[in-house]
Amino acid sequence: MKKTVLITGASSGIGKAASRLFHANGWNVIATMRSPEKETELTALADLLVVRLDVQDRDSIDSAIKAGIDRFGRIDLLVNNAGYGQSGIFEATSREKIQQQFDVNVFGVMDVTRAILWHFRANKAGLVINVSSGAGLFTLPTLSIYCASKFALEGFTEALSYELLALGIGVKSVIPHGGVAQTGFQERAGADFAVDPAGLPDYNEFLQRAQRSFGAMIAARMMTSSDVAGVIYEAATDGRDQLRYLVGDDARGFVKARRSMDDQAYVDFMRGQFAG
């Protein structure tokens, strides 16, 4: 029997690349997105259902899962991919923007996961893959809210993996780090950048240094959405009980520093990235 995957945030970037890859490898695919009426490429593929799912709308979550089960009989894998990055100075970021970041990146993942667990329990099998970020392992200035949401996601993913182990349900985290090309992430992050240069001029000098540092990071970016999709597929099919799968180029050494240095040495190393 063909396996079935439900993928959130499948309208572009990693979600769309994953939808294509799983379909090409013989899976039934439930590609979910906020505006399915705009999709033309995926709707042309057989054994691929495009359906509306907005992680902030719990009715749409339930409807998408039901539509997928009605179409294919069962769901074997959930890929929680939908998310975005709120950027900017914390002091200039409104409470409403912070709430929305957590509603999508954390509470949305929790709501979709909770909505499908009854089905996985009934089948005594299933796998949840959460698409996380290097920002859930290390932090960067002007990304405090995004980092906070991804640290929360990493904690949730790890704890949930212990909770569901005895039920035969797996939980894994795929962690792109170093930046992903061919997604709308940078464009949205730039458009939503929170800063008030008139009211908060004290940050101007720091922001100039941070922009230079981020420019170097972006220039070194080599990873594509297809690269990340490949690791998601590996995590789904390798039969291992590995929790975290990292994908990306650690050119700036952030992951290595986090994992190899003692806490203060790591903090000093990271501070040095933005000191001048």
C-alpha positions in Angstrom: 0.0 0.0 0.0 1.3 3.5 -0.9 2.1 5.6 2.1 0.6 9.1 2.5 2.1 12.3 3.8 0.4 15.5 4.8 2.7 18.6 4.4 1.8 22.1 5.7 3.0 25.2 4.0 3.2 23.5 0.6 2.6 26.5 -1.6 6.3 27.4 -2.0 9.8 26.7 -0.9 10.6 23.7 1.2 6.9 22.5 1.5 6.5 22.6 -2.3 9.8 20.9 -2.9 8.9 18.2 -0.4 5.5 17.6 -2.0 7.2 17.1 -5.4 9.8 14.7 -3.9 7.5 12.5 -2.0 5.1 12.3 -5.0 8.0 11.4 -7.3 8.9 8.6 -4.9 5.4 7.0 -5.1 3.7 8.6 -2.0 0.2 9.9 -1.9 0.6 13.6 -1.0 -1.8 15.9 0.8 -0.2 19.3 0.0 -1.8 21.9 2.3 -1.7 25.7 2.1 -3.7 28.8 3.0 -4.7 29.6 -0.6 -5.1 26.4 -2.6 -7.0 28.2 -5.3 -3.8 29.9 -6.4 -1.9 26.6 -6.9 -1.6 25.3 -10.5 1.5 23.0 -10.6 0.7 20.5 -7.8 -3.0 20.3 -8.7 -2.0 18.7 -12.0 -0.4 15.6 -10.3 -2.2 12.4 -9.8 -2.4 11.0 -6.2 -1.7 14.5 -4.9 -4.5 16.4 -3.0 -4.2 20.2 -2.7 -6.3 21.4 0.2 -6.7 24.4 2.4 -5.0 24.4 5.8 -4.2 27.5 7.8 -2.4 26.6 11.0 -4.1 29.5 12.7 -7.6 28.1 11.8 -8.3 24.9 13.7 -11.4 24.1 11.6 -9.3 24.1 8.5 -6.8 21.8 10.2 -9.5 19.2 11.0 -11.1 19.6 7.5 -7.7 19.0 5.7 -6.9 15.9 7.8 -10.4 14.5 7.1 -10.2 15.3 3.4 -6.8 13.5 3.2 -8.1 10.4 5.1 -11.3 10.3 2.9 -9.1 10.5 -0.3 -6.3 8.1 0.6 -7.7 6.0 3.5 -4.9 6.9 6.0 -2.1 9.3 6.7 1.3 7.9 7.7 3.4 11.0 8.0 2.9 14.6 9.1 5.4 17.2 8.0 5.0 20.4 9.9 6.7 22.9 7.6 4.5 26.0 7.7 6.3 28.9 9.4 7.9 32.3 9.0 10.6 34.5 10.6 9.8 37.7 12.5 12.8 39.9 12.5 13.8 43.2 14.0 14.6 44.9 17.3 12.7 43.3 20.2 11.9 46.7 21.7 10.3 47.8 18.4 8.3 44.5 17.9 4.7 44.8 18.9 3.0 42.2 21.2 0.7 41.4 18.3 3.6 40.5 16.0 5.1 38.3 18.8 1.8 36.6 19.3 1.5 35.9 15.6 5.0 34.4 15.4 4.2 31.9 18.2 0.7 31.2 16.8 2.2 30.0 13.5 5.6 28.5 14.5 4.6 26.9 17.8 0.9 26.8 18.5 0.1 26.0 14.9 2.5 23.0 14.9 0.9 21.9 18.2 -2.6 22.2 16.8 -1.9 20.3 13.6 0.0 17.6 15.6 -2.8 17.2 18.2 -5.4 17.0 15.4 -3.7 14.0 13.8 -2.6 12.0 16.8 -5.9 10.2 17.2 -5.4 8.8 13.7 -1.8 7.7 14.4 -2.9 6.1 17.7 -5.7 4.2 15.9 -3.1 2.9 13.4 -0.5 2.2 16.1 2.0 3.9 13.8 2.8 7.3 12.4 5.6 9.8 12.1 5.7 13.6 12.8 8.6 15.6 11.3 8.9 19.2 12.4 10.9 21.6 10.1 12.8 23.6 12.6 15.8 25.9 12.1 19.4 26.6 13.2 17.7 29.4 15.2 16.4 26.7 17.5 20.0 25.7 18.3 21.8 29.1 18.4 20.5 32.6 18.5 21.1 35.7 16.5 20.4 39.4 17.2 17.4 40.9 15.5 15.8 37.4 15.4 15.0 37.2 19.1 11.3 36.4 18.5 12.0 33.9 15.7 14.7 32.2 17.8 12.4 32.0 20.8 9.7 30.3 18.7 12.2 27.8 17.3 13.7 27.1 20.7 10.2 26.4 21.9 9.6 24.1 18.9 12.8 22.2 19.6 11.8 21.6 23.2 8.3 20.5 22.2 9.7 18.1 19.5 12.2 16.4 21.9 9.7 16.1 24.7 6.9 14.8 22.4 9.3 12.2 21.0 9.7 10.7 24.5 5.9 10.9 25.1 4.9 9.1 21.9 7.7 6.5 21.8 5.7 3.8 23.6 2.7 4.3 21.2 4.8 3.5 18.2 4.6 7.1 16.9 7.9 8.7 15.9 8.9 12.4 16.1 11.8 14.0 14.4 13.2 17.4 13.7 14.8 18.6 10.4 17.0 21.6 11.0 18.1 23.8 8.1 20.8 26.2 9.2 22.9 28.7 7.3 20.0 30.1 5.2 17.9 28.5 2.4 17.7 30.0 -1.1 14.6 29.9 -3.2 12.1 30.5 -0.5 10.0 33.6 0.5 11.6 33.6 4.0 14.0 36.4 3.5 11.5 38.6 1.7 8.9 38.3 4.4 11.5 38.7 7.2 12.7 41.9 5.5 9.2 43.2 5.0 8.2 42.6 8.6 11.5 43.9 10.1 10.6 45.8 13.3 12.6 49.0 13.8 11.9 52.5 14.8 14.9 54.6 13.8 13.3 57.9 14.8 12.1 56.7 18.3 15.0 54.3 19.0 18.2 55.8 17.5 20.3 54.1 20.2 20.2 50.9 18.1 21.4 52.5 14.8 25.1 51.7 15.3 24.4 48.2 16.3 22.1 47.6 13.4 24.8 48.7 10.9 27.2 46.2 12.4 24.6 43.5 12.4 23.6 44.1 8.8 27.3 43.7 7.7 27.5 40.4 9.5 24.2 39.1 8.1 25.3 40.2 4.7 28.3 37.9 4.9 26.1 35.0 6.1 23.7 35.5 3.2 26.5 35.7 0.7 27.7 32.2 1.8 24.2 30.6 1.5 24.3 27.5 -0.7 21.4 25.4 0.5 18.2 25.0 -1.6 14.7 24.0 -0.8 15.3 20.8 -2.6 18.3 20.1 -0.3 16.1 20.4 2.7 13.3 18.3 1.1 15.8 15.6 0.5 16.7 15.4 4.2 13.0 15.4 5.2 12.5 12.4 2.9 15.6 10.7 4.4 14.2 11.3 7.9 10.9 9.8 6.8 12.3 6.7 5.2 15.6 5.7 6.9 13.9 3.7 9.6 16.2 5.2 12.3 15.2 6.5 15.6 17.4 9.6 15.2 15.8 12.8 16.6 17.6 15.7 14.8 18.7 15.9 11.2 20.9 19.0 10.4 21.1 20.3 6.8 23.3 23.2 5.7 26.7 24.7 5.6 28.0 25.7 9.0 30.4 28.2 7.4 30.3 30.6 10.3 30.8 27.8 12.8 27.7 28.5 14.9 26.5 24.9 15.2 30.1 23.7 16.0 30.5 26.4 18.6 27.2 25.6 20.3 28.1 21.9 20.5 31.8 22.0 21.3 32.4 25.0 23.5 31.5 25.6 27.1 28.6 28.0 27.7 30.6 31.2 28.3 33.1 30.5 25.5 30.2 30.0 23.1 28.5 33.3 24.2 31.8 35.2 23.8 32.3 33.7 20.3 28.8 34.7 19.2 29.2 38.2 20.7 32.3 38.6 18.6 30.4 38.0 15.4 28.6 41.3 16.0 31.1 43.4 17.8 32.6 45.3 15.0 
